[in-house]
Amino acid sequence: MIFRQITHDDLGCASYLVGDEKAGVAAVVDPRFEVEDYLELARYMGVRIEHVFETHNHADHVSGHGRLAAATGATIHIHRDAAPGYDHEPFGHGDQWELGGLRIRALHTPGHRPEHTAFALIDARRGDEPWAVLTGDTLFVNDVARPDLAVEKSEGARGIFRSLRSQLLTLPDHVEIWPGHLGGSMCGGPGMDMKISSTIGFEKAHSAKLAIDDEDRFVEAALAGLGPQPPNFHAIVDLNRGPLLTDGVELLPLAPRQVEHQRAAGALVVDVRTDQQFDDAHIPGAIAIPMLYAGFGSRLAWLADREQDVVLIGRDDEDGRQAGRLAVAVGIRRLAGFLHGGMTSWRQEKRPVARIERLPVDELPGLDSQVLDVRERSEWDAGHLDGSVHTPWHDIDELPSGLDPERPIAVVCASGQRAAVAASLVARAGARRVIHVVDGGVPSLLE
C-alpha cells in the first residue's frame, strides 16, 4: 500500500498520495496548486493517478485538482453539497472506492464547511477496519477547525462538535489521524500542533477541546480563540469551485526602470527579503513580507488587492520566482513580475532607497516616541503598554488614528515579525520616522 504526505510548509497545508503499488493505481487527496510532486511520486512508484479527492472547497489555498485532472485524466470527487462548477463525481456519506487493496470510505463531517468530508483508509489485505483517517479541516493535532469560513460561526461550531462525536471519535483509538493542516494554518486555532499526525486515542486523551462533551461549552471554546477572518477566503473558495484552473502565471523579470514604472502606475511593491535587509535599504513605498518565515502567502493574500498588479523584490531572481509560486498558491495572479537581479540591481543603478530604524525591545521604554501595537485584539486585551495605540498589522491601510506622522512611531508586536510588515505599511502611509522594534515584543515588556 502507498501512503505519502506532502506538505506545503508556507501555508501549513498537507495533501496525500495514496494507492496500491501492485494494482498500479493511486489517488491524491487535497492537492496543492503545484502538482509536480504528485506526478513525480507516481512515476517513481509506477502507479497511475486515477482519482482526486477533495475534503471540501478550500478557503486558504488554490487547489491543484484541475491541473492534476488535465495531466492525468483523473476523476475529481467531492461531496454533493459542494456543488462545484466543474466536471466531477459527487458522492455521499459512506460511499467507497477500491484502489486495489486500498479501500477509501467517505465520512461526511460538516461544520468547517457543509460539504466537508473525511476519508477513512482501509488496507483490505490486512483487515476490514480503518487504520487511518484523513481528517481534512475537521480534526487537527491538538485542535479543531475554525467554524466561521462558510456558515454562521456558532452553527459551524455545532456542526464540528456533532461531526466529531458521530463520525471521527467513534473510530477505534489506534486509528491514525492525518490532518489537512499543520500548525500555522489560518484554518485552525492557536493550539494546532506542528506534528504531522496523531491517533484518535491520543487526541481523545489529551486534546482540551475534545474533552468538552457539552455542545454549548464546546461552541464557546471554539469561538473564544477565533482570529479575524482573512479578507481573501471568499475569492479562493470561488477559484476552487470552478471552472477548473489549470494555468499558472507567467512571471517576468523586470529591469529597475520597469519596476519604477510599475510603482508609479500603482503596483504593489512587495519586498520578500529578510526584515533586516528591508530595514537597511528598500524601494520607497515597498512593503515587507519576508519569505524566510512561514505564512508569506497568507500575509500577501491579506494585503494584496486582487485588482492591483504586484511586483516582487528579492535578493535574486530565484527569490522572485519562489515568491511568485507562493502568491499563485493563494490566488494572487496579477503578478507584473520580479526585479531582475534582486535589490542589488536597484542599488547598482543608484536609485533611491528608504530605510527603517531598528530598536531592540529592551530599549523601547526609554524611547521618546509614539508606540503602535500591531498584535491581534485578543492579545491587546490580554495586556498592552500604557499610552500605546492599537491597530492589527493587517488593518493598516492608512496611518492609524491617533498617530502624528511628524513624530517618531515605534512599531511593536509579540516577536518583531508582524512589526516588520506593519512598520513598512506605516512608512508607506507617510510617517516620517518609523522604528521597527525587534528581538521580542510587548509580552517581554509586561513581565
C-alpha positions in Angstrom: 0.0 0.0 0.0 1.2 3.5 -0.8 0.8 6.4 1.6 2.7 9.7 1.3 2.1 13.0 3.0 3.1 16.1 1.0 3.2 19.4 2.9 3.2 23.0 1.8 5.2 24.5 4.6 4.4 28.2 3.9 0.6 27.6 4.1 0.7 24.8 6.7 -1.3 22.5 4.3 -1.0 18.7 3.9 -2.0 16.6 1.0 -1.8 12.9 0.4 -0.9 10.4 -2.3 -2.4 7.0 -1.5 -2.9 3.9 -3.5 -1.8 0.3 -4.3 1.5 -0.3 -5.9 0.6 -3.8 -7.0 -2.6 -2.7 -8.7 -0.7 0.3 -10.2 -3.4 2.8 -9.1 -3.3 5.9 -6.9 -5.3 8.9 -5.7 -4.4 12.3 -4.5 -6.3 13.9 -1.6 -6.5 17.8 -1.3 -3.8 18.6 -3.9 -2.0 21.9 -3.8 -1.7 24.0 -6.9 1.8 22.9 -7.8 1.3 19.2 -8.8 4.8 18.2 -9.8 5.5 16.3 -6.6 2.5 14.0 -7.1 3.4 13.3 -10.7 7.0 12.6 -9.8 6.0 10.3 -7.0 3.5 8.4 -9.2 6.1 7.9 -11.9 8.7 6.7 -9.3 6.2 4.2 -7.8 4.9 3.1 -11.2 1.2 4.0 -10.5 -1.5 5.9 -12.3 -3.3 8.8 -10.6 -6.9 7.9 -11.4 -8.7 9.8 -8.6 -8.5 13.2 -7.0 -10.5 13.6 -3.7 -11.3 16.9 -2.1 -12.3 17.1 1.5 -14.0 20.4 0.8 -13.9 23.7 -1.1 -10.7 25.1 0.3 -10.6 28.7 1.6 -6.9 29.2 2.2 -5.2 27.9 -0.9 -5.9 27.2 -4.6 -6.4 23.5 -5.3 -4.4 21.6 -7.9 -7.3 19.4 -8.8 -7.7 21.0 -12.2 -4.1 20.7 -13.1 -4.0 17.0 -11.9 -7.1 16.2 -13.9 -5.6 17.8 -17.0 -2.3 16.0 -16.6 -3.6 12.5 -15.7 -7.3 12.3 -16.8 -8.2 11.6 -13.1 -11.7 11.9 -11.9 -12.3 14.6 -9.3 -14.5 13.5 -6.4 -16.2 15.9 -3.9 -19.3 15.7 -1.7 -22.5 16.6 -3.5 -23.1 19.6 -1.2 -20.1 21.3 -2.6 -21.9 21.9 -5.9 -18.8 22.9 -7.9 -18.9 24.3 -11.4 -16.6 21.7 -13.0 -16.9 18.1 -14.1 -16.8 15.8 -11.1 -18.2 12.7 -9.5 -20.3 13.7 -6.5 -20.5 11.4 -3.5 -22.3 11.0 -0.2 -21.6 9.7 3.3 -20.5 6.0 3.3 -19.5 5.8 -0.4 -16.4 3.7 -1.0 -13.8 3.3 -3.7 -11.4 0.4 -4.1 -7.9 1.1 -5.4 -6.5 -2.5 -5.5 -6.2 -3.4 -1.8 -6.9 0.1 -0.6 -10.4 1.0 0.3 -11.4 4.6 0.8 -14.6 5.4 2.7 -16.2 8.8 2.8 -17.2 10.1 6.3 -19.4 13.3 5.9 -18.2 15.7 8.6 -19.9 19.1 8.1 -19.0 22.1 10.2 -15.9 23.7 8.8 -17.9 23.7 5.6 -21.3 22.0 4.8 -19.7 19.6 2.3 -16.7 18.7 4.4 -15.8 15.0 4.3 -13.1 12.9 5.9 -11.7 9.8 4.3 -11.1 6.5 6.2 -8.4 4.3 4.8 -8.7 0.5 4.9 -6.0 -1.9 3.9 -8.3 -4.7 2.7 -5.4 -7.2 2.6 -4.9 -6.9 6.3 -8.3 -6.3 7.7 -11.7 -4.6 7.3 -11.2 -1.8 9.9 -9.7 1.6 9.1 -6.1 2.0 10.1 -6.1 5.8 9.3 -8.4 8.7 8.6 -7.6 11.8 6.6 -9.5 14.3 8.7 -9.1 17.3 6.4 -10.1 20.5 8.2 -12.3 19.0 10.9 -9.8 17.5 13.3 -6.2 18.6 13.7 -3.4 17.6 16.0 -4.4 19.2 19.3 -7.1 21.4 17.8 -10.2 21.5 15.7 -11.0 23.6 12.6 -12.3 27.2 12.7 -16.1 27.2 12.1 -16.6 30.6 10.5 -15.4 30.3 6.9 -18.7 29.1 5.3 -21.6 29.5 7.7 -22.5 31.4 10.8 -19.8 30.7 13.3 -22.0 29.2 16.1 -23.7 26.9 13.5 -20.3 25.9 12.2 -19.0 25.1 15.7 -22.1 23.0 16.4 -21.6 21.1 13.2 -18.0 20.3 14.0 -19.0 19.1 17.5 -21.6 16.7 16.1 -19.2 15.5 13.3 -16.5 14.7 15.8 -18.9 12.9 18.1 -20.8 11.0 15.5 -18.0 10.2 13.0 -14.4 10.7 14.0 -14.3 10.0 17.7 -16.2 6.8 17.3 -13.3 5.3 15.4 -11.0 2.9 17.3 -8.3 4.6 19.4 -5.5 3.1 17.3 -6.7 4.8 14.1 -4.1 7.3 12.9 -5.1 10.9 12.3 -3.6 12.6 9.2 -5.0 16.2 9.1 -5.3 18.7 6.2 -3.3 21.3 8.1 -0.3 21.7 10.4 0.4 24.5 12.9 0.4 27.9 11.4 -2.5 27.5 9.1 -5.3 30.0 9.2 -7.9 27.2 9.2 -7.2 26.3 12.8 -6.6 27.9 16.1 -3.6 28.6 18.3 -3.5 25.1 19.7 -2.8 23.4 16.4 0.4 21.4 16.6 3.2 21.2 14.1 3.2 17.4 14.4 2.2 15.7 11.1 -0.1 13.1 12.6 -1.6 11.6 15.8 -4.1 8.9 16.7 -7.8 9.0 17.7 -6.9 7.7 21.2 -4.1 10.2 21.9 -6.3 13.1 20.8 -9.2 12.0 22.9 -6.9 11.7 25.9 -5.0 14.9 25.5 -6.9 17.5 23.4 -8.6 20.1 25.5 -11.4 20.8 23.1 -12.2 17.1 22.6 -12.5 16.7 26.4 -15.6 19.0 26.3 -18.6 16.8 26.0 -21.2 19.5 26.3 -22.1 21.1 22.9 -22.7 24.6 24.3 -19.4 24.7 26.1 -17.6 23.4 23.0 -19.1 26.2 20.9 -18.0 28.7 23.5 -14.4 27.3 23.5 -14.3 27.1 19.7 -15.3 30.7 19.3 -13.1 32.1 22.0 -9.9 31.6 20.1 -11.1 32.8 16.7 -8.9 35.2 14.9 -10.1 37.7 12.4 -11.5 36.4 9.1 -9.0 36.8 6.2 -10.5 39.1 3.6 -9.4 36.8 0.7 -11.1 33.5 1.6 -14.3 34.0 -0.4 -12.2 34.7 -3.5 -10.1 31.5 -3.0 -13.3 29.4 -2.5 -14.7 30.8 -5.8 -11.5 29.8 -7.6 -11.7 26.3 -6.2 -15.4 25.9 -7.1 -14.6 26.3 -10.8 -14.3 26.5 -13.6 -11.1 24.4 -13.3 -7.9 26.4 -13.0 -5.1 24.7 -15.0 -2.7 27.5 -15.9 0.0 29.1 -13.8 1.0 32.7 -14.2 3.9 33.9 -16.3 6.3 35.8 -14.1 8.5 38.3 -16.0 11.9 39.6 -14.9 11.8 43.4 -14.7 14.6 45.9 -15.0 14.8 48.6 -12.3 13.3 51.1 -14.7 10.3 48.9 -15.4 9.8 48.4 -11.6 9.8 52.2 -11.2 7.2 52.4 -14.0 5.0 49.8 -12.3 5.3 51.5 -9.0 4.3 54.8 -10.5 1.3 53.2 -12.1 0.1 51.9 -8.8 1.5 48.4 -8.5 2.0 47.0 -5.0 5.8 46.5 -4.5 6.4 43.6 -2.1 9.9 43.0 -0.7 10.4 39.4 0.2 13.9 39.6 1.7 14.6 39.4 5.4 13.3 42.2 7.6 16.9 43.1 8.4 17.7 43.6 4.7 14.5 45.5 4.1 15.1 47.9 7.1 18.7 48.5 5.8 17.5 49.6 2.4 14.4 49.1 0.3 12.5 50.7 -2.6 10.5 53.7 -1.3 6.8 52.7 -0.8 7.5 48.9 -0.8 6.0 46.7 1.9 8.0 44.0 3.7 6.7 40.4 3.8 9.7 38.3 4.5 9.6 34.9 2.7 12.0 33.5 5.3 9.1 32.9 7.7 6.2 30.6 7.2 2.9 32.3 6.3 4.3 34.5 3.4 1.4 33.6 1.1 -1.3 34.1 3.7 0.1 37.6 4.6 0.4 38.6 1.0 -3.2 37.4 0.3 -4.3 39.6 3.3 -2.7 42.7 2.0 -2.8 42.5 -1.8 -5.7 43.9 -3.8 -6.7 41.3 -6.4 -7.3 44.1 -8.9 -3.8 45.6 -8.3 -0.6 44.5 -10.0 2.1 43.1 -7.7 5.9 43.4 -8.2 8.1 41.2 -6.2 11.6 42.2 -4.8 14.0 39.6 -3.6 17.7 39.1 -3.1 17.9 37.5 -6.5 15.8 36.1 -9.3 15.2 32.8 -7.6 13.6 34.7 -4.6 11.3 36.5 -7.1 10.3 33.2 -8.8 9.7 31.4 -5.5 7.6 34.3 -4.1 5.6 34.2 -7.3 4.8 30.5 -6.8 3.7 31.2 -3.3 1.5 34.1 -4.5 -0.3 31.9 -7.1 -0.9 29.3 -4.4 -3.2 31.7 -2.6 -4.9 33.1 -5.7 -2.8 36.2 -6.3 -2.4 36.1 -10.0 -1.9 39.7 -11.1 1.9 39.5 -10.9 3.6 42.1 -13.0 7.0 40.5 -12.4 10.0 40.5 -10.2 13.1 42.7 -10.0 15.7 41.1 -12.2 19.0 40.8 -10.3 17.2 41.5 -7.0 17.7 44.6 -4.9 21.4 44.7 -5.9 20.4 45.8 -9.4 18.4 48.6 -8.0 21.3 49.8 -5.8 23.8 49.5 -8.7 21.7 52.0 -10.7 21.9 54.3 -7.7 18.1 54.6 -7.5 16.6 56.0 -4.3 16.2 53.8 -1.2 14.4 54.2 2.1 15.3 52.9 5.5 13.6 51.9 8.7 15.3 52.1 12.1 15.6 49.0 14.2 15.4 49.1 18.0 15.9 46.2 20.5 12.8 45.7 22.5 14.5 46.3 25.8 15.4 49.9 24.7 11.8 50.8 23.9 10.9 52.0 27.5 13.5 54.8 27.2 12.5 56.0 23.8 10.6 59.2 23.3 8.2 58.1 20.6 4.6 57.0 19.9 4.1 53.3 20.2 1.9 51.3 17.7 0.9 47.8 18.9 0.1 45.7 15.8 -1.0 42.4 17.6 -4.5 41.0 17.4 -7.3 42.4 19.5 -7.2 39.3 21.8 -3.5 39.9 22.5 -4.0 43.6 23.1 -6.9 42.9 25.6 -4.7 40.4 27.5 -2.2 43.2 28.2 -0.6 46.2 26.5 1.7 49.2 27.1 0.2 52.3 28.6 -0.3 55.0 26.1 0.2 52.8 23.0 -2.1 52.8 20.0 -3.6 49.6 18.7 -4.2 48.6 15.1 -3.7 44.9 13.9 -1.0 44.7 11.3 -3.3 43.6 8.5 -5.7 46.5 9.0 -3.1 49.3 8.3 -4.2 50.8 5.0 -3.5 54.4 6.2 -1.8 56.0 9.2 -3.7 54.7 12.3 -5.8 57.3 14.1 -4.1 59.0 17.0 -0.6 58.9 15.5 1.3 62.1 14.4 3.2 61.4 11.2 5.8 64.1 12.1 6.8 62.3 15.4 8.7 59.0 15.7 6.5 55.9 15.6 7.8 52.7 17.2 6.0 49.6 15.9 5.8 46.6 18.1 4.2 43.1 18.2 5.0 40.0 20.2 8.2 39.0 18.5 9.1 41.5 15.8 7.9 39.6 12.8 4.5 41.2 12.4 6.0 44.5 13.3 8.3 44.2 10.3 5.3 44.1 7.9 3.5 46.8 9.9 6.4 49.2 10.0 6.7 49.1 6.2 2.9 49.8 6.0 3.2 52.8 8.4 6.1 54.1 6.4 4.2 53.7 3.2 1.3 55.6 4.8 3.5 58.7 5.2 5.1 58.5 8.6 8.4 60.5 8.7 10.3 58.3 11.1 9.4 54.7 11.7 11.1 52.4 14.2 10.9 48.6 14.0 11.0 47.1 17.4 12.9 43.8 17.2 14.2 40.8 19.3 10.9 40.5 21.2 7.8 42.4 21.9 5.1 43.5 24.3 4.9 40.3 26.4 8.5 40.6 27.4 7.9 44.3 28.5 4.9 43.3 30.6 6.7 40.6 32.6 
